[in-house]
Amino acid sequence: MTQAHGWTLLFHSCVIDQLRTLNAACDRARRSDPLTAESNANVKLFR
């Protein structure tokens, strides 16, 4: 559960798992090549 702008946002556990997986992929991309990470599809999606 997250609160933003007075709204309570609820996410299904599957969505949370996918966001965590996407975040991990972004972290890997940024660690492996920081200069070109912003062009990585996962990084663009997670922005």
C-alpha positions as CSV (number, residue, x, y, z in Angstrom):
1,M,0.0,0.0,0.0
2,T,1.3,3.4,-1.0
3,Q,-0.1,6.9,-0.5
4,A,0.3,9.6,-3.0
5,H,-1.5,12.9,-3.3
6,G,-4.1,11.8,-0.8
7,W,-4.8,8.6,-2.7
8,T,-4.1,5.1,-1.3
9,L,-2.6,3.0,-4.1
10,L,-3.0,-0.8,-3.8
11,F,-1.0,-3.2,-6.0
12,H,-1.5,-6.9,-6.6
13,S,1.5,-8.9,-5.4
14,C,2.3,-10.0,-9.0
15,V,2.6,-6.4,-10.0
16,I,4.9,-5.7,-7.1
17,D,7.1,-8.7,-8.1
18,Q,7.3,-7.5,-11.7
19,L,8.3,-4.0,-10.6
20,R,11.0,-5.5,-8.3
21,T,12.3,-7.6,-11.2
22,L,12.3,-4.5,-13.5
23,N,14.2,-2.5,-10.8
24,A,16.8,-5.2,-10.5
25,A,17.3,-5.3,-14.3
26,C,17.7,-1.5,-14.3
27,D,20.3,-1.7,-11.5
28,R,22.2,-4.4,-13.5
29,A,22.1,-2.2,-16.7
30,R,23.4,0.8,-14.8
31,R,26.2,-1.2,-13.1
32,S,27.3,-2.9,-16.3
33,D,27.5,0.2,-18.5
34,P,26.6,3.5,-16.8
35,L,27.2,5.6,-19.9
36,T,24.6,3.9,-22.1
37,A,22.2,2.6,-19.5
38,E,19.7,5.3,-20.2
39,S,19.1,3.8,-23.7
40,N,18.3,0.4,-22.1
41,A,14.7,-0.6,-22.6
42,N,14.3,-1.6,-18.9
43,V,15.7,1.7,-17.7
44,K,13.4,3.7,-20.0
45,L,10.4,1.7,-18.8
46,F,11.2,2.1,-15.1
47,R,11.9,5.8,-15.2
